[in-house]
Amino acid sequence: MPVKGRIEVKELLCKGCELCVGACPQHVIILSPDRINAKGYHPATLAVEGCTGCGICSLVCPEAAITVYRDGSKINKLNV
């Protein structure tokens, strides 16, 4: 059974740089086409299921806007 994960994006911090989109090995992160945050950016979001909780998106995020969860437990940057 594959590992399941998910991300939470602090939308106010996300500046839509797309570093997480390019770094995601599962290709499941996109910039939300229908939401804009208070700063005028499209925030990152999960587009489809398939996140494994690898944490790469969190590591490349310059704004520390992404928190990664794997099978219900929080993965912080020091554990990855």
PDB file of N, CA, C and O in Angstrom:
ATOM      1  N   MET A   1       0.836  -1.175   0.000  1.00  0.00           N
ATOM      2  CA  MET A   1       0.000   0.000   0.000  1.00  0.00           C
ATOM      3  C   MET A   1       0.889   1.249   0.000  1.00  0.00           C
ATOM      4  O   MET A   1       1.774   1.374   0.846  1.00  0.00           O
ATOM      5  N   PRO A   2       0.661   2.182  -0.948  1.00  0.00           N
ATOM      6  CA  PRO A   2       1.511   3.366  -1.032  1.00  0.00           C
ATOM      7  C   PRO A   2       1.284   4.307   0.154  1.00  0.00           C
ATOM      8  O   PRO A   2       0.201   4.348   0.739  1.00  0.00           O
ATOM      9  N   VAL A   3       2.318   5.051   0.484  1.00  0.00           N
ATOM     10  CA  VAL A   3       2.236   6.031   1.562  1.00  0.00           C
ATOM     11  C   VAL A   3       1.346   7.179   1.110  1.00  0.00           C
ATOM     12  O   VAL A   3       1.433   7.633  -0.031  1.00  0.00           O
ATOM     13  N   LYS A   4       0.495   7.642   2.011  1.00  0.00           N
ATOM     14  CA  LYS A   4      -0.388   8.757   1.680  1.00  0.00           C
ATOM     15  C   LYS A   4       0.040   9.981   2.462  1.00  0.00           C
ATOM     16  O   LYS A   4       0.425   9.896   3.628  1.00  0.00           O
ATOM     17  N   GLY A   5      -0.034  11.097   1.806  1.00  0.00           N
ATOM     18  CA  GLY A   5       0.312  12.355   2.445  1.00  0.00           C
ATOM     19  C   GLY A   5      -0.607  13.451   1.979  1.00  0.00           C
ATOM     20  O   GLY A   5      -1.457  13.254   1.110  1.00  0.00           O
ATOM     21  N   ARG A   6      -0.422  14.615   2.575  1.00  0.00           N
ATOM     22  CA  ARG A   6      -1.170  15.796   2.171  1.00  0.00           C
ATOM     23  C   ARG A   6      -0.374  17.019   2.596  1.00  0.00           C
ATOM     24  O   ARG A   6       0.541  16.935   3.416  1.00  0.00           O
ATOM     25  N   ILE A   7      -0.735  18.134   2.032  1.00  0.00           N
ATOM     26  CA  ILE A   7      -0.087  19.386   2.413  1.00  0.00           C
ATOM     27  C   ILE A   7      -1.136  20.389   2.853  1.00  0.00           C
ATOM     28  O   ILE A   7      -2.293  20.328   2.436  1.00  0.00           O
ATOM     29  N   GLU A   8      -0.713  21.310   3.697  1.00  0.00           N
ATOM     30  CA  GLU A   8      -1.507  22.478   4.046  1.00  0.00           C
ATOM     31  C   GLU A   8      -0.669  23.683   3.662  1.00  0.00           C
ATOM     32  O   GLU A   8       0.504  23.780   4.024  1.00  0.00           O
ATOM     33  N   VAL A   9      -1.274  24.592   2.932  1.00  0.00           N
ATOM     34  CA  VAL A   9      -0.576  25.794   2.485  1.00  0.00           C
ATOM     35  C   VAL A   9      -1.148  27.000   3.224  1.00  0.00           C
ATOM     36  O   VAL A   9      -2.358  27.227   3.210  1.00  0.00           O
ATOM     37  N   LYS A  10      -0.273  27.769   3.868  1.00  0.00           N
ATOM     38  CA  LYS A  10      -0.692  29.022   4.484  1.00  0.00           C
ATOM     39  C   LYS A  10      -0.824  30.021   3.345  1.00  0.00           C
ATOM     40  O   LYS A  10       0.163  30.604   2.895  1.00  0.00           O
ATOM     41  N   GLU A  11      -2.045  30.207   2.890  1.00  0.00           N
ATOM     42  CA  GLU A  11      -2.289  30.982   1.678  1.00  0.00           C
ATOM     43  C   GLU A  11      -1.783  32.416   1.771  1.00  0.00           C
ATOM     44  O   GLU A  11      -1.364  32.976   0.758  1.00  0.00           O
ATOM     45  N   LEU A  12      -1.808  33.025   2.946  1.00  0.00           N
ATOM     46  CA  LEU A  12      -1.321  34.391   3.076  1.00  0.00           C
ATOM     47  C   LEU A  12       0.186  34.496   2.837  1.00  0.00           C
ATOM     48  O   LEU A  12       0.676  35.544   2.415  1.00  0.00           O
ATOM     49  N   LEU A  13       0.919  33.417   3.104  1.00  0.00           N
ATOM     50  CA  LEU A  13       2.366  33.433   2.902  1.00  0.00           C
ATOM     51  C   LEU A  13       2.778  33.061   1.490  1.00  0.00           C
ATOM     52  O   LEU A  13       3.841  33.475   1.028  1.00  0.00           O
ATOM     53  N   CYS A  14       1.957  32.292   0.800  1.00  0.00           N
ATOM     54  CA  CYS A  14       2.302  31.792  -0.528  1.00  0.00           C
ATOM     55  C   CYS A  14       2.323  32.937  -1.534  1.00  0.00           C
ATOM     56  O   CYS A  14       1.371  33.712  -1.631  1.00  0.00           O
ATOM     57  N   LYS A  15       3.437  33.034  -2.292  1.00  0.00           N
ATOM     58  CA  LYS A  15       3.543  34.084  -3.305  1.00  0.00           C
ATOM     59  C   LYS A  15       3.511  33.526  -4.725  1.00  0.00           C
ATOM     60  O   LYS A  15       3.889  34.214  -5.674  1.00  0.00           O
ATOM     61  N   GLY A  16       3.066  32.296  -4.871  1.00  0.00           N
ATOM     62  CA  GLY A  16       2.866  31.717  -6.198  1.00  0.00           C
ATOM     63  C   GLY A  16       4.132  31.559  -7.018  1.00  0.00           C
ATOM     64  O   GLY A  16       4.094  31.700  -8.240  1.00  0.00           O
ATOM     65  N   CYS A  17       5.245  31.271  -6.377  1.00  0.00           N
ATOM     66  CA  CYS A  17       6.534  31.182  -7.082  1.00  0.00           C
ATOM     67  C   CYS A  17       6.670  29.904  -7.904  1.00  0.00           C
ATOM     68  O   CYS A  17       7.530  29.830  -8.781  1.00  0.00           O
ATOM     69  N   GLU A  18       5.851  28.910  -7.640  1.00  0.00           N
ATOM     70  CA  GLU A  18       5.822  27.623  -8.343  1.00  0.00           C
ATOM     71  C   GLU A  18       7.034  26.715  -8.087  1.00  0.00           C
ATOM     72  O   GLU A  18       7.201  25.714  -8.783  1.00  0.00           O
ATOM     73  N   LEU A  19       7.869  27.042  -7.114  1.00  0.00           N
ATOM     74  CA  LEU A  19       8.986  26.151  -6.799  1.00  0.00           C
ATOM     75  C   LEU A  19       8.491  24.795  -6.324  1.00  0.00           C
ATOM     76  O   LEU A  19       9.079  23.769  -6.664  1.00  0.00           O
ATOM     77  N   CYS A  20       7.417  24.779  -5.543  1.00  0.00           N
ATOM     78  CA  CYS A  20       6.854  23.523  -5.061  1.00  0.00           C
ATOM     79  C   CYS A  20       6.259  22.710  -6.210  1.00  0.00           C
ATOM     80  O   CYS A  20       6.356  21.483  -6.229  1.00  0.00           O
ATOM     81  N   VAL A  21       5.646  23.404  -7.163  1.00  0.00           N
ATOM     82  CA  VAL A  21       5.045  22.733  -8.322  1.00  0.00           C
ATOM     83  C   VAL A  21       6.127  21.989  -9.111  1.00  0.00           C
ATOM     84  O   VAL A  21       5.945  20.831  -9.485  1.00  0.00           O
ATOM     85  N   GLY A  22       7.238  22.657  -9.357  1.00  0.00           N
ATOM     86  CA  GLY A  22       8.327  22.048 -10.115  1.00  0.00           C
ATOM     87  C   GLY A  22       9.076  20.969  -9.353  1.00  0.00           C
ATOM     88  O   GLY A  22       9.639  20.057  -9.959  1.00  0.00           O
ATOM     89  N   ALA A  23       9.086  21.065  -8.026  1.00  0.00           N
ATOM     90  CA  ALA A  23       9.849  20.117  -7.215  1.00  0.00           C
ATOM     91  C   ALA A  23       9.076  18.857  -6.857  1.00  0.00           C
ATOM     92  O   ALA A  23       9.683  17.865  -6.453  1.00  0.00           O
ATOM     93  N   CYS A  24       7.764  18.868  -6.992  1.00  0.00           N
ATOM     94  CA  CYS A  24       6.940  17.732  -6.577  1.00  0.00           C
ATOM     95  C   CYS A  24       7.174  16.520  -7.480  1.00  0.00           C
ATOM     96  O   CYS A  24       6.851  16.567  -8.667  1.00  0.00           O
ATOM     97  N   PRO A  25       7.732  15.433  -6.932  1.00  0.00           N
ATOM     98  CA  PRO A  25       7.994  14.260  -7.767  1.00  0.00           C
ATOM     99  C   PRO A  25       6.722  13.527  -8.201  1.00  0.00           C
ATOM    100  O   PRO A  25       6.750  12.755  -9.160  1.00  0.00           O
ATOM    101  N   GLN A  26       5.627  13.761  -7.512  1.00  0.00           N
ATOM    102  CA  GLN A  26       4.358  13.113  -7.862  1.00  0.00           C
ATOM    103  C   GLN A  26       3.511  13.974  -8.803  1.00  0.00           C
ATOM    104  O   GLN A  26       2.500  13.506  -9.327  1.00  0.00           O
ATOM    105  N   HIS A  27       3.915  15.214  -9.019  1.00  0.00           N
ATOM    106  CA  HIS A  27       3.202  16.137  -9.911  1.00  0.00           C
ATOM    107  C   HIS A  27       1.747  16.329  -9.498  1.00  0.00           C
ATOM    108  O   HIS A  27       0.839  16.253 -10.326  1.00  0.00           O
ATOM    109  N   VAL A  28       1.536  16.580  -8.200  1.00  0.00           N
ATOM    110  CA  VAL A  28       0.170  16.743  -7.694  1.00  0.00           C
ATOM    111  C   VAL A  28      -0.113  18.157  -7.182  1.00  0.00           C
ATOM    112  O   VAL A  28      -1.228  18.431  -6.737  1.00  0.00           O
ATOM    113  N   ILE A  29       0.867  19.055  -7.235  1.00  0.00           N
ATOM    114  CA  ILE A  29       0.686  20.421  -6.752  1.00  0.00           C
ATOM    115  C   ILE A  29       0.535  21.363  -7.949  1.00  0.00           C
ATOM    116  O   ILE A  29       1.271  21.279  -8.933  1.00  0.00           O
ATOM    117  N   ILE A  30      -0.444  22.258  -7.829  1.00  0.00           N
ATOM    118  CA  ILE A  30      -0.641  23.296  -8.844  1.00  0.00           C
ATOM    119  C   ILE A  30      -0.888  24.622  -8.128  1.00  0.00           C
ATOM    120  O   ILE A  30      -1.100  24.649  -6.916  1.00  0.00           O
ATOM    121  N   LEU A  31      -0.859  25.711  -8.878  1.00  0.00           N
ATOM    122  CA  LEU A  31      -1.328  26.983  -8.341  1.00  0.00           C
ATOM    123  C   LEU A  31      -2.829  27.032  -8.572  1.00  0.00           C
ATOM    124  O   LEU A  31      -3.308  26.768  -9.675  1.00  0.00           O
ATOM    125  N   SER A  32      -3.554  27.365  -7.537  1.00  0.00           N
ATOM    126  CA  SER A  32      -5.010  27.366  -7.603  1.00  0.00           C
ATOM    127  C   SER A  32      -5.501  28.341  -8.668  1.00  0.00           C
ATOM    128  O   SER A  32      -5.246  29.541  -8.571  1.00  0.00           O
ATOM    129  N   PRO A  33      -6.200  27.840  -9.678  1.00  0.00           N
ATOM    130  CA  PRO A  33      -6.663  28.725 -10.748  1.00  0.00           C
ATOM    131  C   PRO A  33      -7.855  29.602 -10.342  1.00  0.00           C
ATOM    132  O   PRO A  33      -8.140  30.601 -11.002  1.00  0.00           O
ATOM    133  N   ASP A  34      -8.546  29.235  -9.266  1.00  0.00           N
ATOM    134  CA  ASP A  34      -9.761  29.961  -8.899  1.00  0.00           C
ATOM    135  C   ASP A  34      -9.678  30.716  -7.579  1.00  0.00           C
ATOM    136  O   ASP A  34     -10.678  31.278  -7.131  1.00  0.00           O
ATOM    137  N   ARG A  35      -8.503  30.742  -6.944  1.00  0.00           N
ATOM    138  CA  ARG A  35      -8.342  31.479  -5.691  1.00  0.00           C
ATOM    139  C   ARG A  35      -7.167  32.442  -5.811  1.00  0.00           C
ATOM    140  O   ARG A  35      -6.159  32.142  -6.450  1.00  0.00           O
ATOM    141  N   ILE A  36      -7.319  33.597  -5.186  1.00  0.00           N
ATOM    142  CA  ILE A  36      -6.245  34.586  -5.102  1.00  0.00           C
ATOM    143  C   ILE A  36      -6.156  35.005  -3.647  1.00  0.00           C
ATOM    144  O   ILE A  36      -7.173  35.290  -3.015  1.00  0.00           O
ATOM    145  N   ASN A  37      -4.926  35.044  -3.107  1.00  0.00           N
ATOM    146  CA  ASN A  37      -4.777  35.436  -1.710  1.00  0.00           C
ATOM    147  C   ASN A  37      -4.782  36.965  -1.577  1.00  0.00           C
ATOM    148  O   ASN A  37      -4.913  37.675  -2.574  1.00  0.00           O
ATOM    149  N   ALA A  38      -4.642  37.460  -0.361  1.00  0.00           N
ATOM    150  CA  ALA A  38      -4.718  38.893  -0.090  1.00  0.00           C
ATOM    151  C   ALA A  38      -3.615  39.687  -0.784  1.00  0.00           C
ATOM    152  O   ALA A  38      -3.756  40.891  -0.997  1.00  0.00           O
ATOM    153  N   LYS A  39      -2.522  39.022  -1.136  1.00  0.00           N
ATOM    154  CA  LYS A  39      -1.412  39.697  -1.813  1.00  0.00           C
ATOM    155  C   LYS A  39      -1.550  39.651  -3.339  1.00  0.00           C
ATOM    156  O   LYS A  39      -0.729  40.217  -4.061  1.00  0.00           O
ATOM    157  N   GLY A  40      -2.591  38.977  -3.818  1.00  0.00           N
ATOM    158  CA  GLY A  40      -2.838  38.927  -5.250  1.00  0.00           C
ATOM    159  C   GLY A  40      -2.212  37.753  -5.974  1.00  0.00           C
ATOM    160  O   GLY A  40      -2.117  37.763  -7.201  1.00  0.00           O
ATOM    161  N   TYR A  41      -1.781  36.735  -5.230  1.00  0.00           N
ATOM    162  CA  TYR A  41      -1.150  35.558  -5.827  1.00  0.00           C
ATOM    163  C   TYR A  41      -2.099  34.361  -5.814  1.00  0.00           C
ATOM    164  O   TYR A  41      -2.956  34.243  -4.938  1.00  0.00           O
ATOM    165  N   HIS A  42      -1.936  33.494  -6.781  1.00  0.00           N
ATOM    166  CA  HIS A  42      -2.637  32.210  -6.776  1.00  0.00           C
ATOM    167  C   HIS A  42      -1.834  31.272  -5.871  1.00  0.00           C
ATOM    168  O   HIS A  42      -0.688  30.958  -6.193  1.00  0.00           O
ATOM    169  N   PRO A  43      -2.400  30.817  -4.751  1.00  0.00           N
ATOM    170  CA  PRO A  43      -1.646  29.947  -3.838  1.00  0.00           C
ATOM    171  C   PRO A  43      -1.556  28.511  -4.344  1.00  0.00           C
ATOM    172  O   PRO A  43      -2.387  28.058  -5.131  1.00  0.00           O
ATOM    173  N   ALA A  44      -0.539  27.817  -3.879  1.00  0.00           N
ATOM    174  CA  ALA A  44      -0.356  26.410  -4.221  1.00  0.00           C
ATOM    175  C   ALA A  44      -1.442  25.569  -3.555  1.00  0.00           C
ATOM    176  O   ALA A  44      -1.948  25.915  -2.487  1.00  0.00           O
ATOM    177  N   THR A  45      -1.787  24.464  -4.202  1.00  0.00           N
ATOM    178  CA  THR A  45      -2.783  23.545  -3.666  1.00  0.00           C
ATOM    179  C   THR A  45      -2.562  22.163  -4.272  1.00  0.00           C
ATOM    180  O   THR A  45      -1.910  22.034  -5.309  1.00  0.00           O
ATOM    181  N   LEU A  46      -3.104  21.129  -3.626  1.00  0.00           N
ATOM    182  CA  LEU A  46      -3.058  19.794  -4.209  1.00  0.00           C
ATOM    183  C   LEU A  46      -4.114  19.705  -5.309  1.00  0.00           C
ATOM    184  O   LEU A  46      -5.281  20.028  -5.082  1.00  0.00           O
ATOM    185  N   ALA A  47      -3.708  19.274  -6.484  1.00  0.00           N
ATOM    186  CA  ALA A  47      -4.633  19.170  -7.616  1.00  0.00           C
ATOM    187  C   ALA A  47      -5.354  17.833  -7.622  1.00  0.00           C
ATOM    188  O   ALA A  47      -6.547  17.759  -7.915  1.00  0.00           O
ATOM    189  N   VAL A  48      -4.625  16.782  -7.297  1.00  0.00           N
ATOM    190  CA  VAL A  48      -5.172  15.421  -7.325  1.00  0.00           C
ATOM    191  C   VAL A  48      -4.586  14.635  -6.167  1.00  0.00           C
ATOM    192  O   VAL A  48      -3.631  15.072  -5.525  1.00  0.00           O
ATOM    193  N   GLU A  49      -5.164  13.476  -5.907  1.00  0.00           N
ATOM    194  CA  GLU A  49      -4.593  12.584  -4.899  1.00  0.00           C
ATOM    195  C   GLU A  49      -3.284  12.015  -5.429  1.00  0.00           C
ATOM    196  O   GLU A  49      -3.050  12.004  -6.638  1.00  0.00           O
ATOM    197  N   GLY A  50      -2.450  11.555  -4.544  1.00  0.00           N
ATOM    198  CA  GLY A  50      -1.187  10.965  -4.949  1.00  0.00           C
ATOM    199  C   GLY A  50      -0.006  11.502  -4.176  1.00  0.00           C
ATOM    200  O   GLY A  50       1.124  11.055  -4.372  1.00  0.00           O
ATOM    201  N   CYS A  51      -0.259  12.469  -3.289  1.00  0.00           N
ATOM    202  CA  CYS A  51       0.813  13.007  -2.455  1.00  0.00           C
ATOM    203  C   CYS A  51       1.319  11.897  -1.531  1.00  0.00           C
ATOM    204  O   CYS A  51       0.528  11.189  -0.908  1.00  0.00           O
ATOM    205  N   THR A  52       2.639  11.754  -1.450  1.00  0.00           N
ATOM    206  CA  THR A  52       3.240  10.740  -0.585  1.00  0.00           C
ATOM    207  C   THR A  52       3.783  11.337   0.706  1.00  0.00           C
ATOM    208  O   THR A  52       4.276  10.609   1.568  1.00  0.00           O
ATOM    209  N   GLY A  53       3.696  12.654   0.844  1.00  0.00           N
ATOM    210  CA  GLY A  53       4.210  13.292   2.053  1.00  0.00           C
ATOM    211  C   GLY A  53       5.717  13.331   2.103  1.00  0.00           C
ATOM    212  O   GLY A  53       6.297  13.303   3.188  1.00  0.00           O
ATOM    213  N   CYS A  54       6.372  13.395   0.948  1.00  0.00           N
ATOM    214  CA  CYS A  54       7.839  13.356   0.910  1.00  0.00           C
ATOM    215  C   CYS A  54       8.473  14.596   1.532  1.00  0.00           C
ATOM    216  O   CYS A  54       9.581  14.516   2.062  1.00  0.00           O
ATOM    217  N   GLY A  55       7.795  15.731   1.479  1.00  0.00           N
ATOM    218  CA  GLY A  55       8.291  16.945   2.115  1.00  0.00           C
ATOM    219  C   GLY A  55       9.158  17.827   1.237  1.00  0.00           C
ATOM    220  O   GLY A  55       9.618  18.873   1.695  1.00  0.00           O
ATOM    221  N   ILE A  56       9.394  17.448   0.010  1.00  0.00           N
ATOM    222  CA  ILE A  56      10.251  18.244  -0.868  1.00  0.00           C
ATOM    223  C   ILE A  56       9.655  19.634  -1.094  1.00  0.00           C
ATOM    224  O   ILE A  56      10.383  20.627  -1.102  1.00  0.00           O
ATOM    225  N   CYS A  57       8.348  19.707  -1.276  1.00  0.00           N
ATOM    226  CA  CYS A  57       7.694  21.001  -1.492  1.00  0.00           C
ATOM    227  C   CYS A  57       7.949  21.949  -0.325  1.00  0.00           C
ATOM    228  O   CYS A  57       8.186  23.141  -0.522  1.00  0.00           O
ATOM    229  N   SER A  58       7.899  21.416   0.874  1.00  0.00           N
ATOM    230  CA  SER A  58       8.135  22.220   2.068  1.00  0.00           C
ATOM    231  C   SER A  58       9.580  22.704   2.130  1.00  0.00           C
ATOM    232  O   SER A  58       9.846  23.828   2.558  1.00  0.00           O
ATOM    233  N   LEU A  59      10.491  21.872   1.712  1.00  0.00           N
ATOM    234  CA  LEU A  59      11.910  22.244   1.741  1.00  0.00           C
ATOM    235  C   LEU A  59      12.255  23.345   0.751  1.00  0.00           C
ATOM    236  O   LEU A  59      13.103  24.188   1.044  1.00  0.00           O
ATOM    237  N   VAL A  60      11.620  23.357  -0.411  1.00  0.00           N
ATOM    238  CA  VAL A  60      11.953  24.355  -1.426  1.00  0.00           C
ATOM    239  C   VAL A  60      11.155  25.653  -1.277  1.00  0.00           C
ATOM    240  O   VAL A  60      11.478  26.645  -1.932  1.00  0.00           O
ATOM    241  N   CYS A  61      10.138  25.666  -0.444  1.00  0.00           N
ATOM    242  CA  CYS A  61       9.299  26.856  -0.285  1.00  0.00           C
ATOM    243  C   CYS A  61      10.066  27.971   0.437  1.00  0.00           C
ATOM    244  O   CYS A  61      10.401  27.821   1.612  1.00  0.00           O
ATOM    245  N   PRO A  62      10.347  29.085  -0.249  1.00  0.00           N
ATOM    246  CA  PRO A  62      11.110  30.160   0.387  1.00  0.00           C
ATOM    247  C   PRO A  62      10.336  30.900   1.475  1.00  0.00           C
ATOM    248  O   PRO A  62      10.935  31.599   2.293  1.00  0.00           O
ATOM    249  N   GLU A  63       9.035  30.756   1.491  1.00  0.00           N
ATOM    250  CA  GLU A  63       8.202  31.442   2.471  1.00  0.00           C
ATOM    251  C   GLU A  63       7.781  30.547   3.634  1.00  0.00           C
ATOM    252  O   GLU A  63       7.064  31.000   4.526  1.00  0.00           O
ATOM    253  N   ALA A  64       8.211  29.288   3.641  1.00  0.00           N
ATOM    254  CA  ALA A  64       7.816  28.314   4.670  1.00  0.00           C
ATOM    255  C   ALA A  64       6.295  28.263   4.804  1.00  0.00           C
ATOM    256  O   ALA A  64       5.759  28.228   5.912  1.00  0.00           O
ATOM    257  N   ALA A  65       5.610  28.261   3.663  1.00  0.00           N
ATOM    258  CA  ALA A  65       4.154  28.296   3.650  1.00  0.00           C
ATOM    259  C   ALA A  65       3.518  26.915   3.618  1.00  0.00           C
ATOM    260  O   ALA A  65       2.296  26.804   3.714  1.00  0.00           O
ATOM    261  N   ILE A  66       4.321  25.850   3.483  1.00  0.00           N
ATOM    262  CA  ILE A  66       3.767  24.509   3.300  1.00  0.00           C
ATOM    263  C   ILE A  66       4.096  23.619   4.496  1.00  0.00           C
ATOM    264  O   ILE A  66       5.252  23.506   4.904  1.00  0.00           O
ATOM    265  N   THR A  67       3.066  22.995   5.046  1.00  0.00           N
ATOM    266  CA  THR A  67       3.228  21.977   6.082  1.00  0.00           C
ATOM    267  C   THR A  67       2.820  20.651   5.462  1.00  0.00           C
ATOM    268  O   THR A  67       1.785  20.552   4.801  1.00  0.00           O
ATOM    269  N   VAL A  68       3.642  19.636   5.682  1.00  0.00           N
ATOM    270  CA  VAL A  68       3.417  18.326   5.074  1.00  0.00           C
ATOM    271  C   VAL A  68       2.992  17.333   6.147  1.00  0.00           C
ATOM    272  O   VAL A  68       3.543  17.313   7.248  1.00  0.00           O
ATOM    273  N   TYR A  69       2.002  16.508   5.807  1.00  0.00           N
ATOM    274  CA  TYR A  69       1.531  15.450   6.694  1.00  0.00           C
ATOM    275  C   TYR A  69       1.634  14.126   5.954  1.00  0.00           C
ATOM    276  O   TYR A  69       1.260  14.030   4.785  1.00  0.00           O
ATOM    277  N   ARG A  70       2.139  13.113   6.634  1.00  0.00           N
ATOM    278  CA  ARG A  70       2.221  11.774   6.055  1.00  0.00           C
ATOM    279  C   ARG A  70       1.463  10.817   6.962  1.00  0.00           C
ATOM    280  O   ARG A  70       1.777  10.699   8.147  1.00  0.00           O
ATOM    281  N   ASP A  71       0.470  10.135   6.410  1.00  0.00           N
ATOM    282  CA  ASP A  71      -0.360   9.189   7.162  1.00  0.00           C
ATOM    283  C   ASP A  71      -0.804   9.753   8.509  1.00  0.00           C
ATOM    284  O   ASP A  71      -0.791   9.054   9.521  1.00  0.00           O
ATOM    285  N   GLY A  72      -1.199  11.032   8.507  1.00  0.00           N
ATOM    286  CA  GLY A  72      -1.738  11.644   9.700  1.00  0.00           C
ATOM    287  C   GLY A  72      -0.744  12.303  10.613  1.00  0.00           C
ATOM    288  O   GLY A  72      -1.158  13.008  11.533  1.00  0.00           O
ATOM    289  N   SER A  73       0.558  12.116  10.414  1.00  0.00           N
ATOM    290  CA  SER A  73       1.528  12.740  11.292  1.00  0.00           C
ATOM    291  C   SER A  73       2.236  13.885  10.577  1.00  0.00           C
ATOM    292  O   SER A  73       2.501  13.816   9.377  1.00  0.00           O
ATOM    293  N   LYS A  74       2.533  14.925  11.322  1.00  0.00           N
ATOM    294  CA  LYS A  74       3.153  16.106  10.764  1.00  0.00           C
ATOM    295  C   LYS A  74       4.630  15.832  10.487  1.00  0.00           C
ATOM    296  O   LYS A  74       5.336  15.277  11.329  1.00  0.00           O
ATOM    297  N   ILE A  75       5.083  16.223   9.309  1.00  0.00           N
ATOM    298  CA  ILE A  75       6.491  16.096   8.938  1.00  0.00           C
ATOM    299  C   ILE A  75       7.071  17.493   8.967  1.00  0.00           C
ATOM    300  O   ILE A  75       6.644  18.360   8.204  1.00  0.00           O
ATOM    301  N   ASN A  76       8.037  17.721   9.837  1.00  0.00           N
ATOM    302  CA  ASN A  76       8.654  19.045   9.802  1.00  0.00           C
ATOM    303  C   ASN A  76       9.950  18.988   9.006  1.00  0.00           C
ATOM    304  O   ASN A  76      10.424  17.905   8.665  1.00  0.00           O
ATOM    305  N   LYS A  77      10.509  20.123   8.715  1.00  0.00           N
ATOM    306  CA  LYS A  77      11.660  20.184   7.830  1.00  0.00           C
ATOM    307  C   LYS A  77      12.874  19.448   8.395  1.00  0.00           C
ATOM    308  O   LYS A  77      13.726  19.000   7.628  1.00  0.00           O
ATOM    309  N   LEU A  78      12.968  19.316   9.696  1.00  0.00           N
ATOM    310  CA  LEU A  78      14.130  18.655  10.281  1.00  0.00           C
ATOM    311  C   LEU A  78      14.051  17.137  10.183  1.00  0.00           C
ATOM    312  O   LEU A  78      15.077  16.459  10.251  1.00  0.00           O
ATOM    313  N   ASN A  79      12.842  16.593  10.023  1.00  0.00           N
ATOM    314  CA  ASN A  79      12.670  15.154   9.966  1.00  0.00           C
ATOM    315  C   ASN A  79      12.816  14.576   8.563  1.00  0.00           C
ATOM    316  O   ASN A  79      12.946  13.363   8.399  1.00  0.00           O
ATOM    317  N   VAL A  80      12.793  15.433   7.566  1.00  0.00           N
ATOM    318  CA  VAL A  80      12.815  14.946   6.177  1.00  0.00           C
ATOM    319  C   VAL A  80      14.228  14.723   5.716  1.00  0.00           C
ATOM    320  O   VAL A  80      14.448  14.314   4.575  1.00  0.00           O
TER     321      VAL A  80
END
